[in-house]
Amino acid sequence: MAITAQQILDRMKQKLTPGWKDSPVDTFLAGKPDSEVKGVVTTFAPSLEVLRKAVGSGKNMIVSRESPFWVRAAGQSRPGTGANGGGAANGGGRGQASMDSDPVYRMKRDYIAANNLIVYRFFDNWNARPQDPQLQGLAKALGWEKFYKPSGGQPWAINNGFFAIPPATLRVTAQNIKKTLNMKSIRVGGDPNIQITKAALSHGMYWIADLQKLLAEPGVDLVVLGEPQWENELSLYNFDLHAAGQKKGMIVLGQEASEEPGCGEMAAWLKSFIGEVPVAWISTGEPTWMP
Amino acid sequence: MNTLSRRQFALMAGAGLASGSLALPQKARAQKGKLTAGEVVERIKKNIGIPWIDTGYRDTFKIGGPDSMVTGIATSFGGNLRVLQLAQKTGLNMVIVHEPTFYSDADRIDLVKDDPLYKLKLDWANKNNMVVWRIHDNWHAHKPDGIRAGWTNDMGWAKYEVVGKTGLWDMPPTTLSEFARSLAKTLESRSVRVIGDPNLRVVRVAYGSHNLAQNMEAIQKADCTIVSETREYDSFEYARDAVLTGAKKGAIFISHQAGEDMGMDEFARWVKPFVPELPVRWIPTTDEFWTV
């Protein structure tokens, strides 16, 4: 039976707990909502490579955390803190006129049109779930579910990602994470030789309020995060802990590595109520390497 | 560039810190009474050459105030506790920084006032008569942009500059991986991440920015773009897509500190002639990230 992108979205709205809230972020960013869907792909960012893989496997609807044309919606919030990215770094894209003059934009736009692709950005509503699927996905990818030691309140809520991991030095813990997530570029702050026993796990951007909450949890000696905004504000906090002689470490995974596993959770969730067409998670893959 | 002096300073300072010499008495008294922090700031404002930009929260005192007596000036990228400790140990009690001290752009005290780390840092600084003052907007607005000028001068890249184009250089031909490796070495930074084919031929190099629009422009006009901290969800993904179109492009993402620390070396050179009464020294923030 044929199903359109809009029908899939309507079903997502119906199935989402605790209830859908319209958001300027969660919108169709490319393609026509009334197009027939042949298959659904979830991913972190709909890169050209992800789009080509989708087309290659006969799928035409992409549900992604980020935008196909890179720009984030202005004032987009980070759940749990009320903080937002703010300023030129959040958004900061160009107006449509100058986007049209960009060859990467044109090639991507034309590829999407030629292949009848539909891109839906699914961010705010997915994040608003009481049990944070992005946190669960990352914990699963790390093999840390069995070490989960929630603080008070809702288990698996954002900012409730605490894990009593097997004791090891910060250096060895970073090596283990790098290997498990099959990464190329991981960054660490703190004394390499401190002993890590309890980690706070976070993903995506984080703000000072998150950091203070995570570090206030008794026994936490490591914060694992996606991307600090900014290095000279948030990472500075971790560097100062080090300078103050406190035995706390920081491991920076990168935005994609921290968010990609949750997109696997997203595919599993969509599969649970979409039977008409195949649904698959295609990893965007780590963008960078280190020299 | 001052690679050697930077490394030597870090070694010297590291050894000093390890032996607990943080408590060494300052050379403060010998020079005491010469200039107040307020007088230093007035001289900077008088010489900056542009109408002073005052956001009310950015280029302001963070620790201490205009009446504090100054024993010497340290300049640095960030108000990192480690930098303040090094400055204090060197007998320089006024630290002029380009970036925040208390973990947010506006150094918002309401966010940290109950935080033990904030209290520890502030108490230590007050006990040691430290003064921290920030120059961000006005140093960028200085003609030329002091942060960019510091990069060009300390890297020794003025000779490569494309005529009439600031932040665009024609370098001796190399590959992306070689270029990234040499950059990491020169900057003494481990926080270096690259997008693009390692064998890409690199000649024309651009300096990008923290935001997407400017990075889009830079990536289009160069073989390789150097970017000092930018958002991964937009600029990284744009660079990835640029490579996926088949265009011969590369991008090297360095830490915020690695891109701007030398701008405060430039500031030390610039401010010295106006404050002949005081010693002035650049204390690099240096890269505190490492990798495995």
Contacts between the chains, C-beta under 8 A, distances in Angstrom:
chain1	res1	chain2	res2	distance
A	45	B	233	7.1
A	45	B	237	4.8
A	45	B	240	7.8
A	47	B	237	6.5
A	47	B	240	5.5
A	47	B	241	5.7
A	47	B	244	6.2
A	48	B	241	5.3
A	48	B	244	3.9
A	48	B	245	6.7
A	49	B	240	8.0
A	49	B	244	5.5
A	66	B	233	5.1
A	66	B	234	7.9
A	66	B	237	6.4
A	67	B	234	7.9
A	70	B	212	5.9
A	70	B	233	7.7
A	70	B	234	4.3
A	70	B	235	7.6
A	70	B	237	5.3
A	70	B	238	4.8
A	70	B	241	7.7
A	71	B	212	6.6
A	71	B	234	6.2
A	72	B	231	7.9
A	72	B	233	6.4
A	72	B	234	6.4
A	85	B	231	7.7
A	87	B	105	7.9
A	88	B	210	6.8
A	88	B	211	4.5
A	89	B	210	5.5
A	89	B	211	5.6
A	89	B	230	7.2
A	89	B	231	5.1
A	90	B	231	7.3
A	91	B	212	8.0
A	92	B	211	3.7
A	92	B	212	4.8
A	92	B	213	5.7
A	92	B	231	7.9
A	92	B	234	7.1
A	93	B	212	5.1
A	93	B	213	5.9
A	93	B	234	7.0
A	94	B	212	7.8
A	94	B	213	4.6
A	94	B	216	6.6
A	98	B	213	7.9
A	102	B	216	5.9
A	102	B	220	7.1
A	103	B	220	7.2
A	103	B	245	6.8
A	103	B	247	7.2
A	104	B	216	7.7
A	104	B	238	6.6
A	104	B	241	5.2
A	104	B	242	4.9
A	104	B	245	5.5
A	104	B	247	7.6
A	107	B	245	4.9
A	108	B	241	6.2
A	108	B	245	7.9
A	171	B	292	6.2
A	174	B	292	4.5
A	175	B	292	4.8
A	178	B	292	5.8
A	185	B	193	4.7
A	185	B	291	7.3
A	186	B	291	6.2
A	186	B	292	6.4
A	187	B	190	7.6
A	187	B	191	5.5
A	187	B	289	4.5
A	187	B	290	7.4
A	187	B	291	5.9
A	188	B	289	6.7
A	188	B	290	5.3
A	188	B	291	6.5
A	188	B	292	6.6
A	189	B	288	5.7
A	189	B	289	5.8
A	189	B	290	7.6
A	192	B	290	7.0
A	208	B	103	5.4
A	208	B	104	6.1
A	208	B	111	5.4
A	208	B	112	7.2
A	209	B	111	7.3
A	212	B	112	8.0
A	212	B	115	6.2
A	227	B	231	7.4
A	227	B	232	5.2
A	227	B	233	7.8
A	229	B	231	7.1
A	230	B	105	7.7
A	230	B	229	6.3
A	230	B	256	6.3
A	231	B	229	5.3
A	231	B	255	5.8
A	231	B	256	4.4
A	231	B	257	6.9
A	232	B	77	7.3
A	232	B	78	5.2
A	232	B	99	4.0
A	232	B	100	6.2
A	232	B	229	7.7
A	232	B	256	5.0
A	232	B	257	6.9
A	233	B	99	7.8
A	233	B	100	5.5
A	233	B	103	5.2
A	233	B	104	5.5
A	233	B	105	6.6
A	234	B	103	6.9
A	235	B	288	7.6
A	235	B	289	7.4
A	236	B	78	6.0
A	236	B	79	7.6
A	236	B	80	6.0
A	236	B	99	7.8
A	236	B	100	6.8
A	236	B	103	6.0
A	237	B	103	4.9
A	237	B	117	6.8
A	239	B	80	5.6
A	239	B	81	7.6
A	239	B	82	6.8
A	239	B	288	4.5
A	240	B	80	6.4
A	240	B	81	4.3
A	240	B	82	7.7
A	240	B	117	5.9
A	240	B	121	6.3
A	241	B	117	6.3
A	242	B	82	7.7
A	242	B	288	7.2
A	243	B	80	6.7
A	243	B	81	3.9
A	243	B	82	4.1
A	243	B	85	6.5
A	244	B	81	6.2
A	244	B	117	6.5
A	244	B	120	5.6
A	244	B	121	7.4
A	246	B	117	8.0
A	252	B	289	7.3
A	254	B	193	7.9
A	254	B	232	6.2
A	255	B	231	7.9
A	255	B	232	3.8
A	255	B	233	5.3
A	255	B	236	7.3
A	256	B	232	6.9
A	256	B	236	7.7
A	287	B	195	5.6
A	287	B	232	7.2
A	287	B	236	4.7
A	287	B	237	7.0
A	287	B	239	7.4
A	287	B	240	4.9
A	288	B	193	3.7
A	288	B	194	5.9
A	288	B	195	5.6
A	288	B	236	6.9
A	288	B	253	6.7
A	289	B	193	7.2
A	289	B	194	5.4
A	289	B	195	7.9
A	289	B	198	7.5
A	290	B	192	6.2
A	290	B	193	6.0
A	290	B	194	6.9
A	290	B	291	6.4
A	291	B	177	5.8
A	291	B	180	3.7
A	291	B	181	4.3
A	291	B	183	7.8
A	291	B	184	5.5
A	291	B	192	5.9
A	291	B	194	6.2
